């Protein structure tokens, strides 16, 4: 049987901390989950802060980082038999880190660099993760401010890269930096790349000049939404936002624009 390669859609979301990336990713999860064409959905939290699980309402302490630490500890202190056993159990350990939620699966990468760079272990995890993501139709990745760790930890190909920023100068500069990294080939190849303007006060027409800052297409304009802020303050999952919420509607429009591009 031929080796099965990743098919379907791999969407990565990146941006500077503080621009509302996690909230946007959560609402995007809601939109994708509700779309029958998404198929089986895997949400990967590649940000070591693991803030996405709270916004999603997922309850888990398991992560790929913990699996990595177990491998490293066994490699350092274990007997030959224990090392062989861990190697044989690797696929099970990674599968055990997967958390099933309502309508999607969740996987936290966790802290991956606590003990430095162990290339052989990282490569082993990368290969096993590739086998796992092959089982899903759509993979949504919530990344850090940069996207280098996506290539290193999860996949070397991204179909769609969404760069989230607010109106701040630093947020805009982060977007431009990531754009250059992609153009120079330092991060995963991607078929589509565009900007999402998030938590913007006023309406889209009053902020049309903001779009001119970027060379990339602007796929979406997500307005500042007090209901989203209230959910966040209360620690309530954004997956429970009412269907008519303005920010959620804007995220749906953003995905429609991405699909039409």
ZIHUHU-V787560 format. One record per residue. N is the residue number from 1. RES is the residue in one letter. PSI is psi in radians with two decimals (none if undefined). OMEGA is omega in degrees with one decimal (* if undefined). Layout:
n = [N:N]
res = [RES:RES]
psi = [PSI:PSI]
omega = [OMEGA:OMEGA]
This chain:
n = [1:2:3:4:5:6:7:8:9:10:11:12:13:14:15:16:17:18:19:20:21:22:23:24:25:26:27:28:29:30:31:32:33:34:35:36:37:38:39:40:41:42:43:44:45:46:47:48:49:50:51:52:53:54:55:56:57:58:59:60:61:62:63:64:65:66:67:68:69:70:71:72:73:74:75:76:77:78:79:80:81:82:83:84:85:86:87:88:89:90:91:92:93:94:95:96:97:98:99:100:101:102:103:104:105:106:107:108:109:110:111:112:113:114:115:116:117:118:119:120:121:122:123:124:125:126:127:128:129:130:131:132:133:134:135:136:137:138:139:140:141:142:143:144:145:146:147:148:149:150:151:152:153:154:155:156:157:158:159:160:161:162:163:164:165:166:167:168:169:170:171:172:173:174:175:176:177:178:179:180:181:182:183:184:185:186:187:188:189:190:191:192:193:194:195:196:197:198:199:200:201:202:203:204:205:206:207:208:209:210:211:212:213:214:215:216:217:218:219:220:221:222:223:224:225:226:227:228:229:230:231:232:233:234:235:236:237:238:239:240:241:242:243:244:245:246:247:248:249:250:251:252:253:254:255:256:257:258:259:260:261]
res = [X:X:X:X:X:X:X:X:X:X:X:X:X:X:X:X:X:X:X:X:X:X:X:X:X:X:X:X:X:X:X:X:X:X:X:X:X:X:X:X:X:X:X:X:X:X:X:X:X:X:X:X:X:X:X:X:X:X:X:X:X:X:X:X:X:X:X:X:X:X:X:X:X:X:X:X:X:X:X:X:X:X:X:X:X:X:X:X:X:X:X:X:X:X:X:X:X:X:X:X:X:X:X:X:X:X:X:X:X:X:X:X:X:X:X:X:X:X:X:X:X:X:X:X:X:X:X:X:X:X:X:X:X:X:X:X:X:X:X:X:X:X:X:X:X:X:X:X:X:X:X:X:X:X:X:X:X:X:X:X:X:X:X:X:X:X:X:X:X:X:X:X:X:X:X:X:X:X:X:X:X:X:X:X:X:X:X:X:X:X:X:X:X:X:X:X:X:X:X:X:X:X:X:X:X:X:X:X:X:X:X:X:X:X:X:X:X:X:X:X:X:X:X:X:X:X:X:X:X:X:X:X:X:X:X:X:X:X:X:X:X:X:X:X:X:X:X:X:X:X:X:X:X:X:X:X:X:X:X:X:X]
psi = [2.36:2.60:2.35:2.20:2.85:2.19:2.95:-2.67:2.28:1.99:2.20:2.40:2.20:2.84:2.87:2.54:2.44:-0.01:0.06:0.42:-0.74:-0.72:-0.75:-0.77:-0.66:-0.81:-0.61:-0.67:-0.78:-0.79:-0.81:-0.71:-0.64:-0.10:2.03:-0.47:-0.22:-0.61:-2.60:2.15:2.26:2.19:2.10:2.10:1.72:0.08:2.13:-0.40:-0.36:0.66:-0.33:-0.59:-0.58:-0.73:-0.57:-0.31:0.46:2.41:1.75:2.62:0.09:2.56:2.84:-0.54:-0.68:-0.65:-0.76:-0.74:-0.63:-0.73:-0.78:-0.71:-0.73:-0.69:-0.57:-0.69:-0.26:2.83:2.98:-0.68:-0.72:-0.65:-0.75:-0.66:-0.75:-0.72:-0.70:-0.49:0.05:-0.82:-0.70:-0.75:-0.71:-0.75:-0.61:-0.40:-0.22:2.29:2.18:2.26:-3.05:1.76:0.02:2.91:2.64:2.38:2.11:2.28:-0.63:-2.86:2.03:-0.17:0.37:-0.49:0.48:-2.94:2.03:1.57:-0.71:-0.71:-0.78:-0.70:-0.69:-0.78:-0.74:-0.79:-0.73:-0.67:-0.63:-0.68:-0.63:-0.86:-0.36:-0.36:-0.03:2.67:-0.60:2.32:2.13:2.14:2.15:1.89:-3.13:-2.91:-0.68:3.06:0.25:-0.63:-0.35:-0.81:-0.69:-0.56:-0.59:-1.06:2.69:0.23:2.37:2.24:-0.83:2.23:2.07:2.08:1.95:2.33:2.71:-2.83:0.00:2.64:-0.76:-0.66:-0.72:-0.70:-0.61:-0.74:-0.79:-0.62:-0.79:-0.71:-0.74:-0.68:-0.72:-0.80:-0.59:-0.02:0.33:-0.18:3.03:2.50:2.50:2.55:-0.62:2.43:2.29:3.04:2.51:2.08:2.07:2.59:0.79:2.17:2.62:-3.08:3.06:-0.70:-0.60:-0.22:0.43:-0.49:-0.44:-0.58:-0.49:-0.18:-0.48:2.55:-0.36:2.77:2.53:1.91:-0.48:2.72:1.85:2.01:2.71:2.33:2.06:-0.53:-0.71:-0.75:-0.69:-0.75:-0.76:-0.76:-0.64:-0.13:0.45:2.43:2.31:-0.17:-0.26:0.13:2.48:2.64:-0.56:0.09:2.37:-0.72:-0.72:-0.71:-0.68:-0.61:-0.70:-0.73:-0.61:-0.81:-0.62:-0.70:-0.68:-0.81:-0.47:-0.21:none]
omega = [179.7:179.2:179.9:179.8:179.4:176.1:-180.0:-168.3:172.7:-176.3:177.2:178.5:-178.9:177.7:179.9:175.8:177.3:-178.6:179.0:-178.1:-177.8:177.8:178.7:-179.2:178.6:178.3:176.4:174.7:178.7:-179.3:-179.3:-179.9:-176.2:-178.9:-178.1:-178.1:179.0:-176.0:-179.4:-170.6:172.6:176.1:-178.1:176.5:-177.9:177.0:-177.9:179.7:177.6:178.7:-176.2:-176.0:179.0:179.3:179.0:-176.0:179.6:-178.6:178.5:174.0:-176.6:179.4:175.5:176.6:178.1:176.5:179.6:179.9:178.1:178.9:-178.7:179.9:179.1:179.0:-176.8:-170.9:-171.7:174.7:178.8:178.9:179.5:178.0:179.1:-179.9:179.2:179.0:-179.6:-176.7:-172.0:-179.7:177.8:-179.0:178.3:178.2:179.8:177.5:-179.5:-179.6:178.1:177.4:-176.9:175.7:178.2:174.7:-175.8:178.5:178.3:175.8:178.2:-179.2:-173.3:-172.4:-174.6:-177.8:177.2:-175.5:175.4:-168.5:-177.5:178.3:179.9:178.4:179.3:178.4:-179.8:-179.0:179.8:177.4:178.4:177.4:-179.8:-175.9:175.6:-176.8:-176.7:179.4:-179.4:178.2:177.4:-175.4:173.8:-173.8:176.1:178.8:173.2:-177.3:-179.7:-175.1:176.1:177.8:-175.2:-169.6:-167.3:-175.1:178.3:178.2:176.6:177.1:-176.5:176.8:179.4:-179.3:-174.5:175.4:168.6:-176.7:-176.4:178.8:-178.5:176.9:178.5:-179.2:176.4:177.3:-179.0:178.0:179.5:177.9:-179.5:178.3:178.1:-178.9:-178.3:175.3:-178.5:-176.5:-173.0:173.0:178.5:-177.6:-178.9:178.0:-179.9:-174.1:169.4:177.4:-169.9:176.7:-177.9:176.8:-178.3:-179.7:-174.7:-177.1:-179.5:-180.0:-175.6:179.7:179.9:-179.8:-176.3:-179.6:-169.8:172.8:-178.7:173.5:175.3:-175.2:-173.4:178.4:-177.0:-176.2:169.9:-174.3:-177.3:179.6:175.8:179.1:179.7:176.4:-177.7:-179.8:-178.8:-176.7:-178.9:-176.9:176.7:174.5:-178.2:177.4:178.3:-174.4:-177.0:-178.9:-174.0:179.9:179.5:176.8:-179.8:177.1:176.4:178.6:178.3:-179.9:176.1:178.5:177.8:-178.2:-178.8:-175.4:*]
